[in-house]
Amino acid sequence: FGRVDILINNAGRGLKSELIGMTAEDWQAVIETNLTSVFLCTREAARRMKEKHIPGHIITVCSIAGLFAAPNYSAYCASKHGVAGFLKAAKWELRKHKIKLSTIYPGRVDTEFFDSYQKPPGKRQMLDASDIARYLVAIATRRPCTIAAVRCKVFAKRILTLLGVK
């Protein structure tokens, strides 16, 4: 690959398990997919953007689990909190190279991610993947400071859905 203008990090591996019963291998698989992959892709894209003096934009789809926590999801929540912290630090480092970082924190999105769950969440409790795609396109064309509005909108939609408001 040569030039990189925009990177969209979008990976997720879930694990529903009580801490006591979780294996180190399960923990590591979640961390590798959700956190290490974001580090590796972000680092490589930033290196290429810096090399070519490209004012790039790195956008990461994190998860609302990067802001909150839930029982039986300690590995997933830890990985997404790690992503949130990593990106906050990286934002300061990459600013001097004119590389913007944006993050969105959606709630549950209606994708195959939940197919393996014995009791998947109801569709009414999920965001539509096309909404997230629209947010990503909008974010890619704006300054990263608009991300707070997107994060609030996604979070607000989740709260309204949980309250039964359509």
C-alpha positions as CSV (number, residue, x, y, z in Angstrom):
1,F,0.0,0.0,0.0
2,G,1.2,3.5,-0.7
3,R,-0.8,6.5,0.4
4,V,-3.3,6.4,3.4
5,D,-5.6,9.3,3.9
6,I,-8.2,7.7,6.2
7,L,-8.2,4.6,8.4
8,I,-11.3,3.2,9.9
9,N,-10.7,0.8,12.7
10,N,-13.7,-1.4,13.2
11,A,-13.1,-4.7,14.9
12,G,-15.0,-6.5,17.6
13,R,-14.8,-9.8,19.4
14,G,-17.1,-10.3,22.3
15,L,-17.0,-12.8,25.2
16,K,-19.7,-13.3,27.7
17,S,-18.0,-15.0,30.6
18,E,-17.7,-14.7,34.4
19,L,-14.3,-13.6,35.4
20,I,-13.7,-16.7,37.5
21,G,-14.4,-19.1,34.6
22,M,-12.5,-17.1,31.9
23,T,-9.4,-18.7,30.5
24,A,-6.2,-16.7,29.7
25,E,-6.6,-17.7,26.1
26,D,-10.2,-16.3,25.9
27,W,-8.9,-13.0,27.5
28,Q,-6.0,-12.8,25.1
29,A,-8.2,-13.4,22.0
30,V,-10.5,-10.5,23.0
31,I,-7.5,-8.2,23.7
32,E,-5.8,-9.1,20.5
33,T,-8.8,-8.5,18.3
34,N,-10.2,-5.4,20.0
35,L,-7.2,-3.6,21.3
36,T,-3.9,-4.8,19.8
37,S,-5.4,-4.7,16.2
38,V,-6.4,-1.0,16.8
39,F,-2.8,-0.2,18.0
40,L,-1.2,-2.0,15.0
41,C,-3.4,-0.5,12.3
42,T,-3.3,3.0,13.9
43,R,0.5,2.9,14.2
44,E,1.0,1.8,10.6
45,A,-1.5,4.3,9.1
46,A,0.1,7.1,11.2
47,R,3.6,6.1,10.0
48,R,2.5,6.3,6.4
49,M,0.6,9.6,6.9
50,K,3.6,11.1,8.6
51,E,6.0,9.8,5.9
52,K,4.0,11.3,3.1
53,H,3.1,14.5,5.0
54,I,-0.6,13.7,4.7
55,P,-3.0,15.4,7.0
56,G,-4.9,12.1,7.6
57,H,-7.8,11.0,9.7
58,I,-8.0,7.9,11.8
59,I,-11.5,6.9,12.9
60,T,-12.2,4.2,15.3
61,V,-15.5,2.4,16.1
62,C,-15.1,1.6,19.8
63,S,-18.1,0.6,21.8
64,I,-20.2,2.1,24.6
65,A,-18.4,-0.6,26.6
66,G,-15.4,1.7,26.3
67,L,-17.2,4.2,28.5
68,F,-19.2,1.9,30.9
69,A,-18.9,-1.6,32.2
70,A,-21.2,-4.6,32.4
71,P,-21.0,-7.9,34.4
72,N,-19.8,-11.0,32.6
73,Y,-18.1,-8.8,29.9
74,S,-14.9,-7.9,31.8
75,A,-12.6,-8.8,28.8
76,Y,-14.7,-7.0,26.3
77,C,-15.0,-3.9,28.5
78,A,-11.3,-3.9,29.4
79,S,-10.4,-4.1,25.7
80,K,-12.7,-1.2,24.8
81,H,-11.6,0.9,27.7
82,G,-8.1,0.2,26.5
83,V,-9.0,1.4,23.0
84,A,-10.5,4.6,24.5
85,G,-7.4,5.4,26.6
86,F,-5.0,4.5,23.8
87,L,-6.8,6.9,21.3
88,K,-6.9,9.7,23.8
89,A,-3.1,9.5,24.2
90,A,-2.5,8.9,20.5
91,K,-4.6,12.0,19.7
92,W,-2.1,14.2,21.5
93,E,0.9,12.5,19.9
94,L,-0.4,12.6,16.3
95,R,-1.7,16.2,16.4
96,K,1.7,17.6,15.6
97,H,1.7,15.6,12.4
98,K,-1.8,16.9,11.4
99,I,-3.3,13.5,11.9
100,K,-6.8,13.7,13.3
101,L,-8.3,11.0,15.5
102,S,-12.1,10.4,16.0
103,T,-13.9,7.8,18.0
104,I,-17.5,6.7,18.1
105,Y,-19.0,4.7,20.9
106,P,-22.1,3.0,19.6
107,G,-24.3,0.7,21.7
108,R,-25.3,-2.7,20.3
109,V,-25.4,-2.7,16.5
110,D,-27.5,-5.2,14.6
111,T,-24.7,-7.3,13.0
112,E,-23.6,-10.9,13.0
113,F,-21.6,-10.1,16.1
114,F,-24.5,-11.3,18.2
115,D,-25.3,-14.4,16.1
116,S,-23.5,-16.7,18.5
117,Y,-25.3,-15.5,21.6
118,Q,-27.8,-18.0,23.1
119,K,-30.1,-15.1,23.9
120,P,-29.3,-12.2,21.5
121,P,-30.6,-8.7,22.4
122,G,-33.9,-7.7,20.8
123,K,-33.7,-5.8,17.5
124,R,-35.4,-2.8,19.2
125,Q,-32.4,-2.5,21.5
126,M,-29.9,-2.3,18.6
127,L,-28.7,0.4,16.4
128,D,-28.8,-0.1,12.6
129,A,-25.4,-0.7,11.0
130,S,-26.3,1.7,8.2
131,D,-26.6,4.5,10.8
132,I,-23.1,3.8,12.0
133,A,-21.9,3.8,8.3
134,R,-23.5,7.3,7.8
135,Y,-21.8,8.6,11.0
136,L,-18.4,7.3,9.7
137,V,-18.8,9.1,6.4
138,A,-19.9,12.3,8.1
139,I,-17.0,12.1,10.6
140,A,-14.5,11.5,7.8
141,T,-15.4,14.8,6.2
142,R,-15.5,16.9,9.4
143,R,-13.2,18.1,12.1
144,P,-12.8,15.5,15.0
145,C,-14.4,17.9,17.5
146,T,-17.8,17.0,16.1
147,I,-17.4,13.5,17.5
148,A,-18.9,14.5,20.8
149,A,-22.3,15.2,19.1
150,V,-22.1,11.9,17.3
151,R,-21.3,10.0,20.5
152,C,-24.2,11.7,22.3
153,K,-26.6,11.0,19.5
154,V,-25.7,7.3,19.4
155,F,-25.9,7.1,23.2
156,A,-29.2,9.1,23.2
157,K,-30.7,6.7,20.6
158,R,-29.7,3.7,22.8
159,I,-31.3,5.3,25.9
160,L,-34.5,6.1,24.0
161,T,-34.7,2.6,22.7
162,L,-34.3,1.1,26.1
163,L,-37.1,3.4,27.4
164,G,-39.4,2.1,24.6
165,V,-39.4,5.4,22.6
166,K,-39.2,4.8,18.8
